[in-house]
């Protein structure tokens, strides 16, 4: 029985001036609240959240790209979540401080604010909780909070910025709040498929529309739906077959949510990933074991749906997935 749990970011003057002025990142982003959206569709258009404190956004933006968060000053959030490459590093295992290799593939940070929980195993209930994880993980940034907060307090840029924004010196809560607030702005709006959903029937081609129809007809949309085309439920990997036995070389990370709950029912269960940027390249799945998108679609058909998807249908579904790609951070000017 499918498990479904619905619901659920150099000097002193540039950063301080940005914090004071607000740097309206969303000034040219349309809001879809008044748009005519096609009814009855399993996917909804993305929208940029409103009401965010733009000073926190700018502080979080600075922290996200600054290796100061790592123990040895060599790794930043952007090292594993490259915003110019779809918010990921496109590696099966990310590399942390001192060349340490992670245990699971880093997902894209784009649209993460739409996930109902964070991490593959859902162990973080919010972006704020998630932001704290990599900072102290010895395989990622390897910092300790007392040391990191001292570095930020002693830094003339951050010492001033945190007092301006939060009215006090840097704290763990303020650091994770700033990072999460920035990450909530990383929404890939203006995809062609969102335009289609808003009523522009010419936004996608006939072949792309057929790919979407196949995506729904095969049952892909039963798990990959909502605004993020995923990210709003848990599901067992290998619902219609034993993917891990067939793949071999099991790891602790393969246990998925079982590592969090210890419940047998949660063995091999993961948060369903978003497909919004899947067309930008792999590797795919939590284990990063598949480099090719067409192969990933075929594996999903086999192990999740119990069906072999013909190559022509795979190609059309891939064409549809390309229409989901919206604007990345560097394209939103």
N, C-alpha and C positions, 0 to 999 in steps of 0.2 A: 504493500500500500504506500503510495507516494506520500512523503512527508512534506506538508505544506504549512509553513508558518508565515502568514501574510502580514504585511506592514513592516515596519521598522521602525583643510588647506595652508659709502666708503669714507663716505665721510659723514660728519654730523649733519651738515645742512641738507643734503638731498633727502635723507630719510625723515628728518624732523619736519622739513617743509612739506613733505608728502603726507605725513601724519596730520599736520595742522590743516592743510587744505582739503584733505579727504580723498584726493585722487579718484575721481568718480569713474571706476573701471567699467561700470555698466551703462554709461550715458548713451551709448549707441546700440544697446541691446534691446530688442523688442520684447514686450511682455505678451504672453499668449492668453492672458485671462479673458480678453474680449474677442478672441479669434473664434471663428466658426470651425469647430473640430468635428471630423467625421465620427458619427456615433457608432457604437457597437464594435469598435476596434480594440484588440487586446493591448495595443501599444498607444501611449499618449505622448504628445510633444514635450520636450524639455523646456523648462523656464528657469530663469535666473532668480534666486531667492531675493526677496525684498527686505529692506529694513536692517541690513547688516551695517555695523559700525565700520566705516571705511578707513578709519585710523587703525583699527585692529587688522583689517584686510592688508593694509600696507606693511604693518609690522610683521604679520604672518608671512607675507610674500618675501620679505627680507630674510627672515629666519629659515624659511623653506630652502633657500638656495645657499645658506651660509654653513660651511663646515665647522663653524664654532660649536655646533651642537654635538659634535663627535669628540671622543676623549682625546684623540691625537690630531684633531683639526684636518682630517683627510677626507671625511665623508659628510655629505649633506643629504637632506631628504631628496633633493633633485638628482642625486647620484643614482638612485634606484628608480626615481619617478621623473624621468626626463620629459618636461612639458612640451618640448619641440618634437618628441618622438611618440606622442600618444600617451604620455604619463607613465611610461614603463621603461625598463632598461632592455627589454627583449632578450633576457637571459633566462635559462631554466633555473639558475640559482644566482642571486645577487651577491656582490662582493662587498664586504664591510671593512672595518678597520683592520690593518695588518694582514690584508688578504684573506680574511676569514670568509668562508663560503656559507651562505644561508641554507635552509632546509626546504624551502618552498618557493615557488615563483612569485615575484612581486606583481600584484595586479596594478592596473592603471589607477592613478589617483583621480583622473577626470570623472566627474559625475558621482563621486563616492558619497556625496551628501544625500543621494537618493537611496543608498543601501539601508536596509532595515537593521543590519548589524555590520560590523567591520571584521576584517580578516577572513580567510577561507573557512575557518572553523567557527566563526561568529563569536569569538571570545570577548570582543569589545562591543559594548552596547551603544557607543557614540563615537564620533570623530575625535572628540577630546580624549577619550580613553585610548583610542587607537594611536593618537599622536604620541602618547607617552611610551608606547611599547618599543619602537625602534631605538629611541634615545638611550635606553638602558640595556638593550639587548647586546650581549657580548659579541654576537656575530654580526651586528650591524654598526651602531654608533658607539657602544660600549661606555657611555658616560655614567656618572653617578650624579644625582641631582644636587647635592651640596656643592660639588666642584663646579658643575655647570652653572648654577645660579651665581656663584662667586665670579666666574668669568664674565657672565652677562652684566652683573652689577658693576664690575670694574671697567667694563668696556664703555668709553664715553658715548658711543652711539646708542647702545642698548640701555645703558643706565638712564640716559635722558629720555629715551623713547618710552620705556615702560612707565616712568613717572608721568609723562604726558598723557598716556593712554589709560593707564590703570590707577594712577594716583599713588603708586607705591613702587618699591624696587621689584625686580623680576622675581617671580614665584613659579612653582610648577604649574599651578592652575592657570596663571596668566600666559605662560609659554604655550601650553596645550590649547588654550582658548584662542590665542592669536593664530596658531597654525590651523586649527579647525575652521576658524572664520574665513581664512584665506582659501582653504580647500573647498569651502562651500561655493566659492565664486567660480570654480573650475568646471563650468558647465558648457558642454559642446553644443550650443544652440545653432540654429539655422541650417540643420541638415536638410537635404532634399526630401527625405521621407517625412520629416516634420511638416514641411511645406505641403506635402501631399495630404497629410492628416488634417491640415487646416483648410483643405478644400481645393488646392491647386492640383488638379488632376494631371497636368502636364509636367509636374515636377520630377516624375520618374517615368522611365520608358515602359513599354509594354512588357518587355522581357523582365525588367525589374519588378513590375507589378505581379507577373506570373510567379516570380521567385518568392514574393511575399505570400501569395496565395498558397504556394507549396509549403512554405514555412509554417503557415497556420494549419494546413490540411494534414501534414505529417504529424503534427502534435508538438512541434518545437515551441510554439507560443504558450503551451500549457505551463511551462516553467520560465521561459524567456519572454516576459511581458511587462506591462507597466511602463513608466516613463524611461526607466533605465534598461529596458529589455532584459530584465534579470535583476538580481540583487535584492529581491523582496521575499525570498523563501529559502528553505533548506531542501536538499534532495540527495538521495543516495546515488553515488557514482557506481553504475553497474546495476541498474534496476532490472534489466532484462538479460544480464549475463555477468560473469565474474571477470571484470576488467583487470583487477589486480592480479589474479591468478594467471591470466593470459599474458599480462605484461611482464610479470616476474619481478624479482629484486624489490620486495616490499620495504617500506620505510615507516618510521613512526609518523611522519606527516601524512601518510596515506590513510591513517585512522580517522582523520578529519575531526568531526565534532565529538567523537568518542574521547579524544584527548582532553576535552573540556568537561564533559559530563560524566564519563565513565559508564554510561548506559550502553548496553549491547545494541539497542535499537539505533544508536547514533554512530555505529561503526561504519566507516566509509561515507558518511554524510557530510556534505559541504554546502556553504552558501552558494546558490546559483550565481555564476558570474554574469556581469553585464556584457552584452554583445554590441554596445554602441560603437566601440572602436575596434572590434575584432578584425575588421578588414585591413587595419594598418599593420598587421603582421603578428606572428607568434613570438615565442612558442606558446602552445595552448595547454589548457588544463592546469591544475594546481602543481603537477609534477613537471610541467614544461617538456613533456615527452614527445610532443607532436609539433613539427615545424610548419606544416602546410595546412592552410585553412580547409581545403577540400577534404583532406584526410581526417581532420577534426570533425567535420560534418558527418562523414561516413561512420566514424567511431560513435558519435552521438546517436546516429540512427540505429546502429547495431546494439549498443549497450543500454541505451535509454528508451528506445522505441521498439526494439525487436524487429527492425526492418532494414533491408539493404536498399539504400537510396541510389538510383541510377545516376550515372555521371552527368547526364543532361540536366537532371533535377538539381544535383549538387551545384552545377555551374549557375543555374538560375538563382538558387538560394544565395550563392556568393554575390551575385549581382545585386540582390536585394540588400545584403549586409553592407555593401558599399554605400548605399543611399543613407545609411544611419549615421555616417561620419559627419559631424558638424565642425564648427570652428574651434581650433585649438587656441591656446593663450596668445601666441604670437600673431594670430590672424585677426584678433579682435580690436584692431585700431582703426 
